[in-house]
Amino acid sequence: MAGGIYRCVVVPHAPRLGFRESAPPFGLPLIDGMIALGEDIRRDTPKPDLLVVASTHFVSTFNWQALVQPEHKGNCVAEEAPDLIAGAPYRYKGDPTFARAMKDEIAALGYPCVENASEHYTWDYGTWVPVHYMDPKAEIPVVSVPTVLSADLDECFKVGGAIHRAAAKAGRRAVFAASSSFTHALVRGPQIWPTPERIEADRKFIDLLLEGRLDEAWKRYPDYTKFVVGEMGGRILAIFLGAAHAMGAKKIDGKVFGTYGQSSGSGNHSVSLKLAA
């Protein structure tokens, strides 16, 4: 294919995972999963032209944002956990052409989308944590997408399709990454697991994804995300489902990387859905 999303992934981002050398032992399999997923992506042929990252920690109240900076550089601070990520430097290429195409596609749906051209804008940790593990040499241009609090799940699903169409129109072979946990009923205590019922709900949902049963996953999604207390109301995974559905594959190559793991009551896993050869 000349352009469009060919692979959709879900990746964790807990701030305790930011630096492998200081991560807790239970976080290492999650980090290893992101590293292995990144290695798998870089083995794709042809290689990806673009990584689109929708993050639960890049938050916009009303508007979708199109990041049109040609380069993203700065120091990432986890505002809610500066003791864990106090200022991690990063430098990645952007993709203004794709970002403007995305803005047009979202606007065509009737939703507000503005250009973010600020030279002072810095990445949230939901973008930085998975990206620096998946692409440590900064080889792939990155455009991040916000969580829009005024958007419902249906709008988020449609925006996922718009992202695919924008990549196709821009001629970009793109990977879409949802930086989000699955269950997200947080508690104090980083080592604490989700409840058994929520772990089981995550397992069933992830199985639907891996089996390519995307219509069924979307049909069940509102009830699932309500039950597991989805991160940011489940908005980012709704974008993921819309993007995966828009790939239009009759057959999906579904894989997991690393293991399912906990962080303060949340459930996390690196999951990949790729167009089958």
N, C-alpha and C positions, 0 to 999 in steps of 0.2 A: 504494500500500500504506500502511496506517495506521502500521505499525512493523516493524522488523527491519532487518537489514543489506541495503543495496541496492548498495553498492560496497565492494570489497576492494582494497587497494593494498599494494604493497611499497615501502618507502622506505629510503634509506641514512642513515647517522648518524655516519660517521667523525668523530672530534673535530676533525680539521683542517678540517672543513666548517663548524664552528660559527659563524664570523664571515666573511662574504664578503670583507671588506676585507683579511683576513690569510690567506685560503685560497690554497693553491698553484694555479697556472694549470690543472693537470689536474683540480682539484676543481671549477672553476667550472661546467662542464656538468652536474655532479651537483647542484650548488646550483640552477642554473637549472631543472633538471628538477623539483625539489621545489617551487619557486616556481610553475612552470607547472601542475603537478598541483594545487596549492592553489587557483590561480585557476580551474581547471576545476571543482573541487569546489564552489567558491562560486558558480559559474554554474548548478549543479544546481537544478532546479525540481520539486517543492518543495525548499527548502534543507535540509541535514542538521540534525538536532537534537543530534547527538552524534558525537564522534570517539573511538573506542576504539583505543588504541595498545598493542600487545603488543611489549615491548622485550626485546632480548637482554641489556640491561645493568641491568634491574630483576630481580634474582635472588632467588629463594626456594628454600630447600633442600627442604622437605617440602610446604608448603601453598600452594594458590592464595590470592590476596589480592584482596579487594574494597575498593577505595579509596572510602570513603563521605564524604570531605571535601566540603563544599559549595563550597569554593574551594581551588584549588591556587596557592600563592604561596611564593616563596623565591628562593634563588640556587642555580643549578645549577653544580656542580663536577664536572668529569670526574676521578674519583678516580685513574684510571690515567694521566691526562694533564692535571694541573692547570696545566701551562705553556700549554696550548691553551685550556682553558675553566676559568678560575680562580674564576668566580662570576658567572654570567649571570642577571640578575633576570628573573623571569617572574610572571605573574598570569593565571590562567585559571579559569573556572567549572568546577566538578565536577558530578556527577549522582548523588547518593546513592540516588535511587529506582532507577535502572538498576543501580547497583553491587549493591544488595541483591537485586535480581531475578537478577543474574548469580550471586551467591553461592548462592541457592536452586537455580538450574538446575545448577550444578556439583555441589552437595551431592546433588541428586537422582540424579546419575550414580554416586554413591558415593565421590567424591573429596573430600578435606578442603579447605575454603575458609574463611578467617577474614576478619573485617572489619578493615580498617586505617583507624582513625579518628584517628591521631596528628596533632596539630597541628604537630609538628616534622618530619614526613615531607617530604622534598624529592625532586624529580624527578631521575632519572638522565639522562645525556646522550643515551641512546638514545631517550628520550621528547622531551627539549627540542629537540634539533637539528632533526628533521623538523617538529615542531609549529610552531616559531616561523617556519619558512619557509612552511609551508602555510597557516597562519592567523596572520599577523603582528599583526592587530588583536584577537586573542583573542575572536573572535565566537562560536566553537563550544565548548560544554562538552566537557571531556576526562576520560576515565577510562583509566588505564593498567593493563596486565595484565602479571604477571611471567612470567619463564622459571622453571619449576619443575623443579629438577634431578632430583627423584625421579619425574617423569612421563616415560613413554616416548612414542614418536611417536603411537601409537594413542590414548592418553589426551589428548594435545594436540589431535589431530584432533577428538575428541569434544567437547572444551572449546570449540573453534571453533563447533561447532553449538550449544552451550549459550549462547554469547554472542549468537548470532543470535536464539535463542528468548527470551532475556532482553530484548533490544531490542524484540522484537515484543510481549511482555507489558507492557513499560513504555510502549509506544506511541511509541518513539523511532525516527525514520528515521536510521539510523546508517551511518557510514563506519567500516570496520575497517582499521587500518593495521598492517602487520607491519614493525617497524623492525629490519631485518636485511639483511646482505649475502646474496649467493648463495654463490659459493665463498668459503671463509674460511681458506685455508691461509696464515696470516700469516708474513711475513718482515720483517726490519728493512729499512727503505727505503721511504718512503711512495709513491715514484714507480714502484715495481716492479709489473708486471702479474702476474696469475695465469698459470699455464702454459697453452700453447695448448690442451691437452687439456681443461683445466677450463673455459676460456673457451667451448669448443665445447659442453661439457656444459651450461653455463649457457644458451647460446643455444638449445639444443634444449628445455630445460625451460621457458624463458620463452616459446618458440613454442607449446608445449602450452597454457600458460596463456592466451595471447592468442587462441588458436583455440577456447577454451572446452572443451578436452578434459580436463576436471578428473578424471574417473574414471581416465583413463590416466595423468595426472600423479601421482595418489595411488598408483596401482599401482607406478609406477616410482620413487616418491620415496625409499624406504629405500635403494635402490642408488645413486641419484643423490646424496643427501646424504652418504652414506659416501664416495663417490668425490671429491666436491668439498670434503670436510671442512667440512660445514655449520656455520654459527655456532651455538654452544650446542647442538651435536648435531642441528641442524636443527629444534629444537622450535618456534621461532616461526613458521617457514614451514609447519610442520605445522598449527598453529592457523589460519593463513591459509587453508590448503587446506580445513580443516574448515568454516570460516566461509563460504568461497566455495561449497563444495558445498551448504551449508545454504540459501544464497540460492535454490536450486532453479530457476534460470533455464534455459529451453530454449535461450536465445540470450544470449551474453555479448558486450558491446562492450568489446573488449580494446585498450588503447593503452599506448604507452610515452611517457615525457616525458624530455627531455634525452637523453643518450647513456649507453651502458654504459661504466663507468670503473673504474679501479683505485684501490686504497689499500692499500699494504703487502701486496700479493699477493692481496687480496680482490677480488671482482667485485661491482659495485654498479649498480643501475638503479632508476629509479622506474617502476613498472608498475601499471596500473589495470585492474581487471575490474569492469564495471558492468552491472547489469541492462539489457538492451536495451529500448528503448521499444517 
